[in-house]
Amino acid sequence: MKQRTLLLIKPNATKKNQIGSILKMIEENGFEIENLKLFRMGGELADEFYAEHIGKKFYDELKDFMMSGKIVAAELSREDAILKLRELVGNTDCEKAALGTIRSIYGDSKGENAVHASDGIESAAREIELIFQ
């Protein structure tokens, strides 16, 4: 079934000029880019986007990081997009991510792991709406 999902290229990857390389991997793996946006995440959007993490010990660090620089958002589509993108980006801890995944190649640490990928149908719809409203 063709689905839509969201990929965010995080500030550490945009600062290192890795946008094109990451998007090339996305396209080479059968994803169509439906919408693309370069932006900076403000505090209100960060709180809304990461609402489920508010109050957790890592939240302030996550929020500060996501607000620290440019982000590229890509609305993507393909068959089983959510699952296939999660496989392509790899484990959130780049040191545990399978070789050849985006996070194994471009991630700097568990917190600065280069990309975000929606984890389910509902979260993809919510995140796409938040970013591309």
C-alpha positions as CSV (number, residue, x, y, z in Angstrom):
1,M,0.0,0.0,0.0
2,K,1.4,3.4,-1.0
3,Q,1.9,5.6,2.1
4,R,3.2,9.0,3.0
5,T,5.8,9.6,5.7
6,L,8.0,12.4,7.1
7,L,11.8,12.6,7.1
8,L,13.5,15.4,8.9
9,I,17.2,16.1,8.2
10,K,18.4,17.4,11.5
11,P,20.7,20.4,12.2
12,N,23.9,18.4,12.6
13,A,23.5,16.9,9.1
14,T,22.5,20.2,7.5
15,K,25.5,22.0,9.1
16,K,27.8,19.4,7.5
17,N,26.2,19.9,4.0
18,Q,24.8,16.3,4.0
19,I,21.3,17.2,2.7
20,G,21.9,16.2,-0.9
21,S,23.6,12.9,0.0
22,I,20.7,11.9,2.3
23,L,18.1,12.9,-0.2
24,K,20.0,10.9,-2.9
25,M,19.8,7.8,-0.6
26,I,16.1,8.4,-0.1
27,E,15.4,8.6,-3.9
28,E,17.7,5.6,-4.7
29,N,15.6,3.5,-2.3
30,G,12.3,4.1,-4.2
31,F,10.9,7.1,-2.3
32,E,9.2,10.0,-4.1
33,I,9.7,13.4,-2.6
34,E,6.2,14.9,-2.5
35,N,7.0,18.1,-0.6
36,L,10.3,19.7,0.7
37,K,10.9,22.5,3.1
38,L,14.0,24.1,4.7
39,F,13.2,25.8,8.0
40,R,14.3,26.5,11.5
41,M,12.2,24.9,14.3
42,G,11.0,27.3,17.0
43,G,10.2,26.5,20.5
44,E,6.4,26.2,20.1
45,L,6.7,23.8,17.1
46,A,9.4,21.8,19.0
47,D,7.0,21.4,21.9
48,E,4.1,20.4,19.6
49,F,6.2,18.0,17.4
50,Y,7.9,16.3,20.4
51,A,4.9,16.5,22.8
52,E,5.3,12.9,23.9
53,H,8.8,13.6,25.2
54,I,8.1,16.7,27.3
55,G,9.1,16.0,30.9
56,K,11.6,13.3,30.0
57,K,15.2,13.9,31.1
58,F,16.5,14.3,27.5
59,Y,13.8,16.7,26.3
60,D,15.5,20.0,26.9
61,E,18.6,18.8,25.1
62,L,16.5,17.5,22.2
63,K,14.6,20.8,21.9
64,D,17.8,22.9,22.1
65,F,19.4,20.7,19.4
66,M,16.4,20.8,17.1
67,M,16.3,24.6,17.4
68,S,20.1,25.0,16.8
69,G,20.1,25.2,13.0
70,K,18.4,24.5,9.7
71,I,16.2,21.5,9.2
72,V,15.0,19.9,5.9
73,A,11.6,18.3,6.0
74,A,10.7,15.9,3.2
75,E,7.2,14.4,2.8
76,L,7.9,11.1,1.1
77,S,5.7,8.4,-0.5
78,R,6.1,4.8,-1.7
79,E,4.8,1.4,-0.9
80,D,5.1,0.7,2.8
81,A,6.9,4.1,3.2
82,I,6.9,4.2,7.0
83,L,8.4,0.8,7.5
84,K,10.9,1.2,4.6
85,L,12.0,4.6,5.8
86,R,12.5,3.3,9.3
87,E,14.7,0.5,7.9
88,L,16.7,2.9,5.8
89,V,17.4,5.4,8.6
90,G,18.4,2.7,11.1
91,N,18.5,2.6,14.9
92,T,18.3,5.9,16.7
93,D,21.7,5.1,18.3
94,C,24.0,5.5,15.3
95,E,26.5,3.2,16.8
96,K,23.9,0.4,16.9
97,A,22.5,1.2,13.4
98,A,23.1,-1.3,10.7
99,L,25.9,-0.5,8.4
100,G,24.8,1.4,5.3
101,T,21.8,3.1,7.0
102,I,21.5,6.8,7.1
103,R,22.2,7.1,10.8
104,S,25.2,4.8,10.6
105,I,26.7,7.0,7.9
106,Y,25.7,10.5,9.0
107,G,24.8,10.3,12.7
108,D,27.1,11.8,15.3
109,S,25.6,10.3,18.4
110,K,22.3,9.0,19.7
111,G,21.0,12.5,20.3
112,E,22.4,13.9,17.1
113,N,21.5,11.1,14.8
114,A,21.1,13.1,11.5
115,V,17.4,12.3,10.8
116,H,14.0,11.8,12.2
117,A,11.5,9.4,10.6
118,S,7.8,9.0,11.5
119,D,7.1,5.8,13.4
120,G,3.5,5.1,12.4
121,I,0.6,6.1,10.3
122,E,-1.0,8.4,12.8
123,S,2.3,10.1,13.7
124,A,3.2,10.5,10.0
125,A,-0.1,12.3,9.3
126,R,0.3,14.5,12.4
127,E,3.9,15.4,11.7
128,I,3.3,16.1,8.0
129,E,0.4,18.4,9.0
130,L,2.5,20.2,11.7
131,I,5.4,20.8,9.3
132,F,3.6,21.5,6.0
133,Q,0.4,23.1,7.3
